[in-house]
Amino acid sequence: MKNGFTKIEVLIFILLIVMVVAMDVAVIWYLSLKNKDIQVFSEIDQIKSGLEVYLLKNNFYPESNGIINLSDSYSGTEKLCGDGFKKITDNCSQNILKPIPNQYLAEGNIYRYKRSDDGQNYQLEFNLVSNFKNLGLKKGKNCANNIQIISQPCF
């Protein structure tokens, strides 16, 4: 009898290693998606808190003139001041949220904001890259407002 492994035993061992590596890659990919969504939730909470501070100071939410993209240098919504959204280089009477958070802006993540006509409500649209069944939120566009977060586009 020879000492050592047969070709079948070596192939089974290699197959098991490949399966474990594949499962690890899938779990790491899934966790990276969840991490991105958790960061988005954190940023939505920061923006909502800034909007509530603005409301307390002014008795209405910041003006939007329709739907605006936050963290947008072109439209001047890179920071929230006591007197509304401004470019990062503009002077503020009071800094409320500087800058508007968006860690994944370079990856196409866009927060879209719109104030109601009476100034007492707002909608804040954001994207998720995975489902959050326990929160009732689905992959794709979701909507936060001053009351709740719902799984549908705002606009």
C-alpha positions in Angstrom: 0.0 0.0 0.0 1.3 3.4 -0.9 1.4 6.4 1.3 -0.2 9.6 -0.1 -3.4 10.8 -1.7 -5.2 9.6 -4.8 -6.1 12.0 -7.6 -9.7 11.8 -6.6 -8.9 12.9 -3.0 -6.8 15.8 -4.3 -9.6 16.9 -6.7 -12.2 16.8 -3.9 -9.9 18.8 -1.7 -9.4 21.5 -4.4 -13.1 21.5 -5.1 -13.8 22.2 -1.4 -11.3 25.0 -1.3 -12.8 26.6 -4.4 -16.3 26.4 -2.8 -15.2 28.0 0.4 -13.5 30.8 -1.5 -16.6 31.4 -3.7 -18.8 31.6 -0.6 -16.4 34.1 1.0 -16.3 36.3 -2.1 -20.2 36.3 -2.2 -20.4 37.2 1.5 -17.9 40.0 1.2 -19.7 41.4 -1.9 -23.1 41.2 0.0 -21.6 43.0 3.0 -20.0 45.7 0.9 -23.5 46.5 -0.6 -25.0 46.5 2.9 -22.2 48.8 4.1 -22.9 51.2 1.3 -26.6 51.3 2.1 -25.9 51.8 5.8 -23.7 54.8 4.9 -26.6 56.2 2.8 -29.0 55.8 5.8 -26.5 57.6 8.0 -26.2 60.5 5.5 -30.0 60.7 5.1 -30.2 61.0 8.9 -27.6 63.8 8.9 -29.5 65.6 6.1 -32.8 65.2 7.9 -31.3 66.5 11.1 -29.9 69.5 9.3 -33.3 70.2 7.7 -34.9 70.0 11.2 -32.4 72.5 12.6 -33.2 74.8 9.6 -36.9 74.4 10.3 -36.5 75.4 14.0 -34.5 78.5 12.9 -36.8 79.6 10.1 -40.2 78.0 10.7 -40.0 76.4 7.2 -37.8 74.1 5.3 -35.2 75.4 2.8 -36.5 76.6 -0.5 -35.9 74.4 -3.5 -37.7 75.9 -6.6 -38.6 72.3 -7.8 -36.4 69.2 -7.4 -32.8 69.9 -6.7 -29.7 67.6 -6.4 -27.9 68.0 -3.1 -24.1 68.1 -3.1 -24.3 69.8 -6.5 -21.8 72.6 -7.1 -23.7 73.8 -10.2 -27.0 74.4 -8.4 -25.2 75.6 -5.2 -26.4 72.9 -2.8 -23.1 71.8 -1.3 -23.9 73.0 2.2 -26.9 74.1 4.3 -26.7 77.5 5.9 -29.1 79.3 8.1 -30.3 81.1 5.0 -30.6 78.1 2.7 -28.5 75.9 0.5 -25.2 77.4 -0.7 -22.1 76.6 -2.6 -19.2 75.4 -0.4 -17.3 78.6 -1.2 -20.2 81.0 -0.3 -20.4 82.8 3.1 -23.0 81.5 5.6 -24.8 83.4 8.2 -24.8 80.1 10.2 -23.4 76.7 9.1 -26.0 74.0 9.7 -24.6 71.2 7.5 -21.2 71.7 5.9 -20.8 69.9 3.5 -23.9 68.0 2.6 -22.8 64.4 3.1 -22.5 62.1 0.1 -19.6 59.6 0.3 -20.7 57.9 -2.9 -21.3 60.9 -5.1 -18.5 59.9 -7.4 -20.3 56.5 -7.9 -23.5 58.2 -9.1 -25.3 58.4 -5.7 -27.6 61.5 -5.8 -29.8 62.8 -3.1 -32.8 64.8 -4.5 -34.7 67.3 -2.4 -38.0 69.1 -2.9 -39.8 71.3 -0.4 -43.6 71.5 -0.4 -45.3 74.7 -1.4 -46.2 75.7 2.1 -42.6 75.0 3.3 -43.8 72.7 6.1 -42.8 69.4 4.4 -40.1 68.0 2.2 -39.2 64.9 0.2 -35.7 63.5 0.0 -35.1 60.8 -2.6 -32.2 58.4 -2.3 -31.0 55.1 -3.8 -30.3 51.7 -2.2 -28.2 49.0 -3.8 -29.9 46.2 -1.8 -33.2 45.4 -0.1 -34.0 46.1 3.5 -36.9 43.8 4.1 -37.0 44.5 7.9 -37.5 48.2 7.1 -39.8 47.6 4.1 -37.4 49.3 1.7 -36.4 47.9 -1.7 -33.4 48.2 -3.9 -33.6 51.4 -6.0 -35.2 54.8 -5.3 -36.7 55.4 -1.9 -38.2 58.5 -0.3 -37.7 60.1 3.0 -39.7 63.0 4.3 -40.1 64.8 7.6 -42.4 62.0 8.9 -41.2 58.6 7.4 -39.2 56.7 4.9 -41.1 54.8 2.2 -40.1 52.4 -0.5 -41.1 54.3 -3.6 -39.6 57.1 -5.6 -40.5 60.6 -4.4 -40.8 62.2 -7.8 
